[in-house]
Amino acid sequence: MTTIAAILFWLSAGLLVYTHLGYPLLLWLLVHLRGPSAGGDDREDSPGRESPRSETGPAAAMPTVSLVIPAYDEEKVIAAKVANALALDYPRERLQIVVASDGSADATAERARAAGADLVLELPPGGKVAALNAAAERASGEILAFSDANSAWAPDALRQLVAPFADPAVGYVCGQVRFLDPGGGNLEGAYWRYEMAVREMESALAGVTAGNGAIYAVRGDAYVPLAPSGSHDLSFPFAFAKRGLRSLYSPAAQAEEKMVPTLEGEFARKRRMMVGLWDIVLGEGMASPRGYPPLFAFEIASHRLLRYLSPLLHLVALVANAFLLGDGWLYVLAFALQLALIAAALLGRALPIAPFRIARYYAMTTASIAAGLWDRFRQGPPAAWEKAPGTR
């Protein structure tokens, strides 16, 4: 029994340390060992560099783009979002602005039309993914760009986002979203900077393993309609990899969104996001290595699958450690450190000093994965919209 407990403890603890710390370090090493050609393309249209399409020139040289904005009761922000889209530095005759109103009960559709949207779809309630699918079917652009209704894009964001598609092997590009901190206790901004650093290295090596809803684009003829439980952010990168298309990160394509003001609100947001996670991992085939290039399979296993197993790995490490307390000071120290993490997370709300806040954020982010899985079993796959309070 002791041997089994030791194996379980070291395996689970080792995987936790690897996915959070070891993987980014190994990723950095692999990218630097591969040199400038990492990712298989060191041409001028590589992400992070100017593409010939992003230079001033004939508008006809640029692809047509449909910018899709899914919306549910967004009357407060939709006019500003359409105005932001109209102000983009992109040839107007090659840009179609599509607002997909998913059963909105307010003035979302009317205000979108008044603001100048080219196509406003008034759809029956079906959820965000259903709205995205309907808009993609009606959109006319060679490139389909997508944005949340509460995201504000920089003037050159669309040019930067579209530039990598000059390479026909690129199927998906996500930009950089910057969260505006309202001064609450949410540490998502700091975590997101860590994620963006990892994403940039993944893009250079084999392709990103996830995107974001604020700013991204796909090749129109590569668009894959998803089930209501699907997610463009998680599903497209791995689905495209299995079809031989790369998914890239373009940090020069920038957008801004309001951050969820509190950590409790962030936990609720992540919990909702995690409800459909295992439908994607198991049902859509993220966990299946078939079709992946080897380096992308390495990224998916290290960054996605192990992260999603973190709640289980923490539980196994704690229970196995408890069985090993009589086997030396090292296990006593490890157990004490795990209890200290739990205690710091519990104290983080009453004593919002940096170490406790970080511990609390980590604990709640990890717990959101387990909570989302629990909700999935109780409620079934997600479909309805739920906007995070304070982000409009």
N, C-alpha and C positions, 0 to 999 in steps of 0.2 A: 504493500500500500504506500509506503514511504517513497519507494522508487517511482511509482506512478505519479504521486503528488509532485515530486521533484521535476519529473519530465514535463508535467502540465504547467507547473509554475514557470520554469525557465523558457518553455516554448511560448506561452502567452505573454510573459513579460518581454521576452526578446522581440516578438512580433509587434508589440505596442511601441517599443523604443524604435524599432526599425521604421514603421510606417510614418511616425511623426518626426523623427530626427535622422535616422539612417538613410531613408529613401531620398530626401532632398540633398543630402551630402553625396550620395552615390550618383544621383542625377547630375549634380554639378560636375562631378568628376568625369562622367561619361560625355557630357556636352563639351567639356574642355579638351578631352582626349581626342574627340572627333574633329575639333577645330572649326573653322569658318563654314565648312560645308555641312555642319550638323543639320539634320532634317532633310538632307538630300538636295538642297537648293541654295546656292549662294549667289543667285542672280539678283539683278536690281529690284525685282518684284518680290523678294523675300520679305517676310513680315519685319516691321521695324525699319525698313528702307523705303525710299520713294520708288514707286513703280512708274513706268512710262505713262500709264493711264492716269496717274495722279499729277502729272505735269500739265501746265497750261497748254492747251492745244485744241484741235477741233472737237466739238462736243460729240460728234459722231463716232469718235474713237472710244468713247466710254460706253459701258453696257447700260442698257435700260434697267432701272431698279424699281421695284415695288416695295415701299416701306409700309409694313403692316403693323397696325397698332391695335391689339386686342383690348377691349374695354367692357367693363361691367359697372354701371352706375358711376361713371367718371365725369359727370357734368362739371365738377369743380376744376378739373385740370385739362380736360380734353381740348379746349380751345387753345390753351397755351401750348399744348403738345403739338397740335397741328401747325401753329405759328412757328414753333421751333423747327419743325420739319421743313416748312416753306422757306425758312431762312438759311437752310444748309447750302454750302458752297458746292452745288451740283447742278448741272444743266436742267432747268425746270421741265423742258420738253422730254427729258429722259427719266423723269421721276414721277411715279404714281404713288399718291398717298392714300392708303386704304385703312379705314377704321372699321373694325369688326365688332359691333355692339352685340354682346351675347345676352339677349333678354333683358337689357337695361330697362328699369322702370322709371328712370329720370329723363332729363333732357340731353343725354349723351349724344344721340344721333343728330338731333337738331343743331346742337352747338358745333358738332364736328362739320356738318355741312356749311353752316354759316361761317366757320373759320377758314373754309377753302379746301377741305378734303376732296379728292377726286372721286372716291368711291366709298360710300358708307353702307355697310351691310347691317341690316336689322334682323338678327338671327333669333330663332327660338332658343330658350335656355338649354345649354348643353355642356357648359364648362369651357375653360380656357383653351384646352387642346382642340376641342371641336370647333371653336371659333377660328383658331389658327388654321385648321385644315380647310374650313370653308373659304377663308380669305386667300389661302394659297391656291385654291382651285380657280378662283376668280381673278387673281392677280395676273398682270400681263408682262411683268418684268423678267429679263433674263436672270437677274439676281433678285432673290427675295430677302429683304432686310426686315428685322423685327425689333420692336422696342416696347417697353412698358409705357403706359400712359403717363406715369409720373417721372419719366426719365427725360433729362434735358441733354441733348447732344451738342458737342462743340461744333462750330461752323464747318470745320474740315473733316468731321468724324466719318461721314459717309464715303468721301473720297478715300480716306485711309482704310476703311473697312472693306471697300470693293477692290482696292489695288491688288491684293494677293490672288484674286480670281483670274488674273492674267495667266496664271499657271493652271492648265486644264486638270491637273491632278489634285487641285484644292477644291473641296466640297463644302467646307464650313469655316467661317472665320468669326471669332468673337472679339469684341473690343474690351476696353478697360472701363469699369464703372468705379467711380469715386463716390463714397458715401459721405454725405454732409452730416456731421455730428451735431445733434441738437443740444448736446451737453448732458445727456443722460448717462446711465451706468452701463450701456452696451459697449462691449469691446470688439464688435464685429469689424470695425474699421481696421484695427491692428491685425486681427486674424486674416482679413481679406488681403492685406498687403503681403502677408506670408504666402497666402494662396496664389496671388498674382506672380510672385517670384517663382514658385514651383511651376505655375502654368507657363511662364515664359521659357523655362528650361525644357519642359515637356514639348512645347511647340518646336523648339530647336532640335529636339532629339527624334521624336516619332509622331508628335501630334498631341494636342490637348485631350484630356480625358473628360472634361466637362466645360460648359460655357456659363453664360449668365443671361437672364431675361432682359436686361436693360439695353444691350447693344450686341447684335449678332446678325449674321447673314448666311444664306445657303445658296448654292447653285440651283436655279429654278427647276431644271430637269432632273435634279437629284433629290428633290423634296420627297420625304416619306411620310404619308399620313399615319398618325399615331392613334392608339387607343386612348380613351379618356384618362386612363391612369398613367399615360406616358408623359415624357418631359423632353422638350427640345434640348434643354441644357445637358441632360444626362444621356439621352437616347441617340442623338444625332452623331456625336463624335465616334462612338463605338460602332454604330450601324454603318457609317460611312467608311470606317477603317476596314470593315469586312467586305466592302465593295471596292477597295483599292483607292479610296479618296482620303486626302489628308485634312485634318482639322487644325487650324492655326489660331494663334493669339496675336492680335495686332494692338500693342499697347498705345500706339499713336491715335487710334480711334477711341475717343474718350466721351464718356457720358457721366452725368451726375444724378444721384437719387438721394432723397432724405433717408437717413438711417432710422430703423425702429428705435424709438427713444429709450426704451428700457430693456434690460436683459430678460425680464419675464415676457415681454412682447417678442423678443428675438427667439426665445425658446418656443413660444407658440407658433411663430412663423416656420421655424425649422421642423417642428413636429408635424405641421401640415405638409411640408415638402416631403417628409420621410414616409408618409402614408403609402404612396405608390412606389416606393423605392424597390421593394422586393419583387413587384411585378416586372420592373425593368431589369433587375439583376437576374432573375430566374426565368420569368415569362418571355421577355424580349431577347434574352441571350447574352447579356453583358458578361455573365460568369463563364460562358462557354468560350474556350480558346479557339474554336474553329474559325478560320478566316482571318485571324489577327496576324499582322506582321510581328515577328518575335519581340522587337523593342516595345511595340505598343501593348502587347500582352503583358510585358514586364511592368509597364506603367499602370495598366488597369488593375493588376493584382496588387501592386504596391500602394497606389494612391486611392483607389476606389474600394476594392473588395476588403482589404484589411481595415480601412477606416470604418467601413460599415459593420465590421465584426468587432469593433472596439468595445462596445458594452459587454459582449460575451467574454472577450479576452480579459477585461478588467475583473469580471465576476470570477472567472476561472483562476486568475492570478491570486485574488484575495482568498478564496476558499482553499486552494492548494497551499498557499502560504500558511494559513492557519493550521493545517495538518503538519507543517514542517517546523513549528516553533521550537520544538525540543531538539532540533538537529543543528544547532550552532547559532552564533551571534549574527551571521549574515542574514538568516531568515527572520530573526527578531528585528533587525534594522529594516529589512524590506517591508515587513508588516507594519512597523511604526511609520514608515514613509507613506504607505498607502492610507493608513488611518489619518495621518497628518493632512493628506490631500483632501480627504472627505471632510475633516474638521475645518480646514481652511475654506472649503466651498460653502459649508454651512454658515461660517462666520462672515462670508463675503457680503451678505446683505446688511448685517448690522454694523460691520466695520469695513467700509469700502476703501481699504488701502490696497495698493497695487497687487501684492502677492495674493491676497484673499480674493480680490476681484478676478484675477487671472484664473485662479483655481475654480472659482464659481462658474466662470464662463466655460471653462473646459468641461467641468462636470455636467453642466446643463446642455452643452452642445452634444456631448456623448450620450446623455440620457435621452435627448430628442430622437435619436435613432431608434432606441428601444420603445419609446412612447409611440412613435409613428407606426412601428410594426404592430404594437398592441391595438392601435386604432384601426389598422388595416384588417385585423382579424375580427374586430367587433363590428365595424361599420361597412366593410367592403371597400372596393377601389374608389378613389376620390373622383369627383367630377365638378363639384360646386366651387365657386369663387369665394375666397376669403382674403380680403385685403388686410395687411398689417396696420393697426391703428397708428396714427402719427406720421405716416409716410406720404400723405397728400397735402 
